Amino acid sequence: MKNSYPTLSEAITDLKNAGFTEDLNLCEVGIENKKLKKIHSAKDFNVIKFYRFEGMSDPDDNMVLYVIETSAGDKGLLVDAYGAYSGNIPK
């Protein structure tokens, strides 16, 4: 795991090769792994590291990549937008 990456796609590729293969998504109660049909509350996972990426031509292209390990030992990545136009978790 590097300290930084030039692009989001390079970071995802390298981190998946390092074992962080699960695709995680935000949900109302924490994070969800749809493939494994698991939901983890905030107490059940740790953010190991995060990387921030800013779009060069469009300020709406701001993203954060979270590197996460769950208490069950699942390792995955969560990509989230940030900035003025980022959305909230739907209710």
N, C-alpha and C positions, 0 to 999 in steps of 0.2 A: 504494500500500500504506500503510494507516494504522498508527499506533502501537498502537491498540486498537480493539476492536469491542464493542458491547453484547451481541451474541449470536453463537453459532457460525454460524447460518444466514446472517446478514448478512455475516460474514467470508468465508464460502465464496462467496457471490454476488459480492461485490466482487473477491475474488482471482481467480475464474474470469473475470470481465470484464477483469482485468489480464493475462490470458494463462496463468494457472496452471490448466490445464484437465484434466490427467491425474489419474485416481483411483489413488492409490498405497496399497499395503498392506504391512505388515510381513511378512517371511518369515524363515526360519532364517538365510539368508545375506545379508540386507540388506532391500531393498524390491522389490516386484513391481508391474509395470504389466500387469494381466491383458489389457487391451484390446490393447496392443501386443505382448503375449507376451514381455516383457523382464524380466529380473531384474538389479538393480544392487547390487553389493557396496558396502560402506561407503566405499571409496576412490573410487567412481564417482558420488557425489552430494554436494551441499552443502545444508545446511539454511540457507536464506536468512533466515528469521525463524520464530518460533513464537508462538502465542497460547494462553493458558490460560483455560479457562472453568470456572466452578464452579456447580453446580446450586444454585438458591436454596432449594428445598424438600427435596432429597434429596442427601446427601453422595455417593451412588453415581453422581451425574451429572457427575462431574469429567472434563473432556476437554482434550486438547491438540491444536491444529491446527498442523501443520508445513508450512511453505511450502518446497518443494524444487525444485532444478534439478539435472538429471543432467549428466554429462560429455558426453552425446550431445545436449544441448540441450533435452531434454524438461522441461517445467515442470508441476508438479502439487502436489497436496495430500494429506496423510496425516493422518487423524484417529485419535487413540489415547486410550483411557481411562486414567486413573491413579487411584490411591488403594488403599485396603485390599482391595477386591474386584476390581481389574483383573486380567485374565488374562495369562498368559505366552504366548509364541509356541508353538504346538503342535509336538510332535516326531514 
